[in-house]
Amino acid sequence: MTLLIYNAKYKKDERLNCHREIDKPPALLYEELGWDRDPENPKEKHYRKFFPCELEKCTEVMSKPSEFACFDIKKG
């Protein structure tokens, strides 16, 4: 199973004396959210996986068919 949330990882660039993000996930599958003010202690920036269909119908997320939206609603 692939990761649904992927945290950002950083490496120190000695030449420029800054932190660079490494191991970025593919941009077609993951949406970049947030940013880290302190790359030494990453907490906020992360990537969330994009699914082209409803999560209830996606077998990668739900192991069995969803029970959502299966009841008839009657006014009464």
C-alpha positions in Angstrom: 0.0 0.0 0.0 1.3 3.4 -0.9 1.5 6.3 1.6 -1.5 8.6 1.7 0.5 11.4 3.6 4.1 11.9 2.9 6.2 14.2 5.2 8.9 16.5 3.8 12.6 15.6 4.4 15.5 17.9 4.3 19.3 17.7 3.8 21.9 20.4 4.6 23.5 21.9 1.5 27.0 22.8 2.7 27.9 24.9 -0.4 25.0 27.3 -0.1 24.5 26.9 3.7 20.8 26.1 3.5 18.4 23.1 3.7 17.2 21.5 0.6 14.2 19.2 0.3 15.1 15.6 -0.8 13.0 12.6 -1.9 10.0 14.6 -3.2 7.1 12.4 -4.2 5.8 12.6 -7.8 3.8 15.8 -8.4 1.2 14.0 -10.5 0.2 11.9 -7.5 0.8 14.1 -4.4 -0.3 17.6 -3.6 2.1 19.8 -1.7 0.6 21.4 1.4 2.1 23.8 4.0 5.7 24.9 4.6 8.3 24.4 7.3 9.6 27.5 9.0 12.3 25.4 10.6 13.6 22.6 8.3 15.6 21.1 11.2 12.3 20.3 12.9 9.8 19.6 10.0 6.2 19.6 11.3 3.9 21.5 8.8 4.9 20.7 5.2 3.6 17.4 3.9 2.2 15.9 0.7 -1.2 14.3 0.3 -2.0 11.7 -2.3 -4.5 12.5 -5.0 -7.1 10.0 -6.0 -9.1 10.4 -9.2 -12.2 8.8 -7.9 -14.3 8.9 -4.7 -12.5 7.4 -1.7 -15.4 5.1 -0.9 -14.9 3.4 -4.3 -11.1 3.3 -4.2 -9.9 -0.2 -3.2 -6.5 1.2 -2.2 -8.1 3.2 0.7 -11.1 1.0 1.6 -10.5 -2.7 2.0 -14.2 -3.5 1.7 -17.1 -1.8 -0.1 -18.2 1.3 1.8 -21.4 1.4 3.8 -21.9 5.1 3.1 -24.8 6.3 1.1 -26.4 2.8 1.0 -29.6 3.6 3.0 -32.8 5.0 1.5 -33.8 8.3 3.2 -37.5 8.8 3.6 -39.2 12.0 4.7 -41.4 11.4 7.5 
